[in-house]
C-alpha cells in the first residue's frame, strides 16, 4: 500500500519520467474491479485527458496527484503504478492505462482497493483528499512537538496507538504499514492506549515519527513496496511480512504477528511490552 514515503518517491519518479509528455489515449475500467473507485464516469477520462500535457506531480500524504493542463489525475493508496517504455510488454489486466505521444505508458492496477480519479482541476471536494492536502506533512519543520501534542490533545484518549496513528487521517500518509517500525523504534506496543503514555513516551513517539519516516523517504520507500519501475524500496523494514518469525534486531526474540483492528500488527513482545 502506498503510504507517505512511497507517495513522495513515486511523485519524484513521475516528475522525472512523464513531465512534458502529451496524452494520446486513456483506457479506464477495462477490467472491472469491485473496489476500484473512479471520479464520475471512467469512460469520460479519455475525453477529459486526451491531447493534454503532463505538467507536474505532487504527493499529499499517501495520495499522488498529477497535473494535466486544466485537469488532474489522483491515485489513492491501494493503487499499483507502473511505467512502460515504447515496446515494453504491458499487462493485459488493469484499471487505468494512460498512453503518451512517444508510446510510453503509465498503467494503474488495483489489488485490494484503490481510487483512480480524473477530474477538472479544482473540482475534487472529496474530504479525504482535501484533508490530505491541508494537514501538515510530518516531514516538514512545521510538524514539531507543539503540533504533535495538539494532535494528541484533540484525540480520544482511550485510542490504541495503532488507531491513533492510522485512523481518521490525523497524520495523512501514516498508515498501518509505516506505523509498525515507528512504534518499534519508540519501544511502544500497537495496542497500548494513548492515555497511558508518559511524557517521555510521547516524546519518543514524536521523535520516532520524524526520524523513521525521514529514513523511509530518503531510501525511496519500504522494501515491502514497489516503485514505478517495479523495484523494491530501499528501506529495510524492521517489522513486516519480510521479518515475521525472524530474530528481533535488538533482543533477538521472534517477531510476532496478530490480527488487530481489521488488519495485522507486527511487534517484538520483549521490546514492545503492552503493560
C-alpha positions in Angstrom: 0.0 0.0 0.0 1.2 3.5 -0.9 2.0 5.5 2.3 3.8 8.8 2.8 7.3 7.6 1.9 6.2 5.8 -1.2 4.0 8.6 -2.4 6.8 11.1 -2.2 9.2 8.7 -4.1 6.6 7.9 -6.8 5.8 11.6 -7.3 9.5 12.3 -7.8 9.8 9.4 -10.3 6.8 10.6 -12.2 8.2 14.1 -12.4 11.4 12.7 -13.8 9.7 10.3 -16.2 6.4 11.7 -17.6 6.6 15.5 -17.1 6.0 17.3 -20.5 4.5 14.2 -22.2 1.3 14.5 -24.2 -1.5 12.0 -23.6 -2.9 10.3 -26.7 -5.1 7.6 -25.2 -6.8 6.7 -21.9 -8.5 3.4 -21.2 -10.3 3.2 -17.8 -12.2 0.4 -16.2 -11.4 -2.0 -19.0 -11.2 -4.8 -16.4 -13.9 -4.1 -13.7 -12.8 -4.3 -10.1 -15.4 -4.1 -7.3 -13.1 -1.9 -5.2 -11.6 0.3 -7.9 -13.2 3.7 -7.4 -13.4 6.4 -10.1 -14.4 10.1 -10.3 -17.7 10.1 -12.2 -17.9 8.0 -15.3 -14.5 6.4 -16.1 -15.4 6.3 -19.7 -15.2 10.1 -19.8 -11.5 10.0 -18.8 -10.3 9.8 -22.4 -12.2 12.9 -23.4 -11.0 14.8 -20.4 -7.3 14.0 -20.7 -6.8 13.4 -24.5 -4.2 15.7 -26.1 -3.3 17.3 -22.8 0.3 17.6 -21.4 1.6 16.4 -18.0 2.9 19.3 -16.0 3.9 18.1 -12.6 3.2 15.5 -9.9 2.8 16.1 -6.2 2.1 13.9 -3.2 -0.4 14.6 -0.4 0.0 12.1 2.4 -0.4 8.7 0.7 -2.1 10.3 -2.4 -0.4 11.1 -5.7 -1.8 13.9 -7.9 -0.7 14.5 -11.5 -1.5 17.9 -13.0 -2.5 17.7 -16.7 -3.2 21.2 -18.1 -6.6 22.1 -16.7 -7.3 18.6 -15.3 -5.9 16.3 -12.6 -5.3 12.6 -12.1 -5.3 11.3 -8.5 -4.2 7.9 -7.3 -5.1 6.5 -3.9 -3.0 4.4 -1.5 -4.2 1.0 -2.9 -3.1 1.6 -6.5 -0.1 0.0 -8.1 1.6 2.3 -10.6 4.0 1.1 -13.3 5.8 2.9 -16.2 6.4 1.2 -19.6 8.6 2.4 -22.4 7.7 2.0 -26.0 7.8 -1.6 -27.0 7.8 -3.0 -23.4 5.1 -5.6 -22.8 2.1 -4.3 -20.9 -0.1 -6.3 -18.5 -3.4 -7.4 -20.0 -5.4 -6.6 -17.0 -5.5 -3.1 -15.5 -7.9 -0.5 -14.2 -6.3 2.6 -15.9 -3.9 2.8 -18.9 -2.6 6.2 -19.9 -0.6 6.2 -23.2 1.6 9.1 -24.3 2.7 10.5 -27.7 6.0 8.7 -27.5 4.1 5.4 -26.9 5.3 5.0 -23.3 2.6 4.4 -20.8 1.5 4.6 -17.2 -0.6 1.6 -16.0 -2.5 1.6 -12.8 -4.0 -1.6 -11.2 -5.8 -2.3 -8.0 -5.3 -5.5 -6.0 -7.4 -4.9 -2.8 -8.9 -1.4 -3.2 -7.9 2.0 -4.6 -9.0 5.2 -6.2 -8.2 6.2 -9.7 -9.7 9.7 -10.2 -9.5 12.1 -13.2 -11.3 15.4 -12.9 -11.2 19.1 -13.9 -8.8 21.0 -11.8 -10.3 22.4 -8.6 -13.5 20.2 -8.7 -12.4 17.4 -6.3 -14.1 18.1 -3.0 -13.6 14.6 -1.5 -13.0 15.2 2.2 -10.2 12.6 2.3 -8.3 14.4 -0.5 -8.9 17.8 1.0 -7.7 16.7 4.4 -4.5 15.2 2.9 -3.8 18.5 1.2 -4.5 20.7 4.1 -2.8 18.9 7.0 0.8 19.4 8.0 3.4 16.9 6.4 5.2 15.1 9.2 8.5 15.5 7.3 8.2 19.3 7.4 9.6 21.6 10.1 6.0 22.7 10.9 5.3 19.3 12.3 7.0 20.0 15.6 6.3 18.8 19.1 3.8 21.5 19.7 1.8 20.5 16.6 2.0 16.8 17.6 0.9 17.4 21.1 -2.1 19.3 19.8 -3.0 16.3 17.6 -2.9 14.2 20.7 -5.0 16.7 22.7 -7.7 16.6 20.1 -7.9 12.8 20.0 -9.9 10.3 22.1 -7.7 9.4 24.9 -8.7 5.7 25.0 -7.5 5.0 21.5 -4.8 2.4 20.9 -1.6 3.7 19.3 -2.5 1.9 16.1 -5.9 3.6 16.0 -4.4 7.0 16.9 -1.7 6.8 14.1 -3.5 5.1 11.3 -7.2 6.2 11.6 -9.1 9.4 10.8 -6.2 10.9 8.9 -4.7 12.5 12.0 -1.4 12.3 10.1 -2.2 11.8 6.4 0.0 9.2 4.7 0.9 7.5 8.0 -0.9 4.1 7.8 -0.7 0.5 9.1 2.5 -0.2 7.2 4.8 2.5 8.4 3.5 2.6 11.9 5.0 -0.8 12.7 8.6 0.5 12.6 7.6 3.8 14.1 6.3 2.0 17.2 9.2 -0.4 17.3 11.7 2.5 17.3 9.7 4.2 20.1 9.5 0.9 22.0 5.7 1.1 22.2 3.2 -1.7 21.6 0.5 -1.0 18.9 -2.3 -1.9 21.4 -1.0 0.5 24.1 -3.6 3.2 24.9 -2.9 6.8 24.2 -3.9 7.9 27.6 -1.4 5.6 29.3 1.7 7.3 27.7 4.1 9.1 29.9 5.6 12.4 28.8 8.8 10.6 27.8 6.9 8.1 25.8 5.0 10.9 23.9 8.4 12.5 23.1 9.8 9.1 22.0 6.8 8.6 19.7 7.2 12.1 18.2 10.9 11.6 17.6 10.3 8.2 16.0 7.6 9.5 13.6 10.1 12.2 12.4 13.2 10.0 12.1 11.6 6.8 10.9 9.5 8.5 8.2 12.6 10.5 7.1 14.7 7.4 6.8 12.0 5.7 4.8 11.6 8.7 2.5 15.4 9.0 1.9 15.5 5.4 0.9 12.6 5.8 -1.6 10.1 3.7 0.4 9.9 0.4 2.2 11.2 -3.0 0.9 7.6 -4.3 1.1 6.5 -1.9 -1.7 7.5 -1.4 -5.3 8.2 1.8 -7.2 7.3 3.0 -10.7 9.8 0.6 -12.3 8.9 -2.5 -10.2 11.9 -2.1 -7.8 11.5 -2.6 -4.1 12.1 0.4 -1.8 15.5 0.7 -0.2 14.3 1.0 3.4 14.7 -2.4 5.1 11.7 -2.9 7.3 12.2 -4.0 10.9 8.6 -5.2 11.4 6.7 -6.5 8.3 5.8 -9.7 6.4 9.5 -9.8 5.5 10.7 -10.2 9.1 7.9 -12.3 10.6 9.3 -15.0 12.9 12.8 -13.7 12.4 15.0 -12.6 15.3 14.4 -9.1 16.6 17.2 -6.7 15.6 17.5 -5.6 19.3 16.9 -8.6 21.6 16.9 -11.5 19.1 13.5 -12.7 20.2 11.0 -13.7 17.4 8.9 -11.0 15.7 5.2 -11.8 16.2 2.1 -11.0 14.1 -1.5 -10.6 15.3 -4.8 -9.6 13.7 -6.0 -6.3 15.1 -8.5 -3.6 14.0 -9.2 -5.2 10.7 -5.5 -5.6 9.8 -2.3 -7.0 11.1 0.2 -5.7 13.6 3.8 -6.8 14.0 5.8 -6.4 17.2 8.5 -7.7 19.4 6.9 -8.9 22.7 10.1 -8.2 24.6 11.0 -4.7 23.2 7.4 -3.5 23.0 5.7 -4.5 26.2 1.9 -3.9 26.4 1.9 -3.3 30.1 
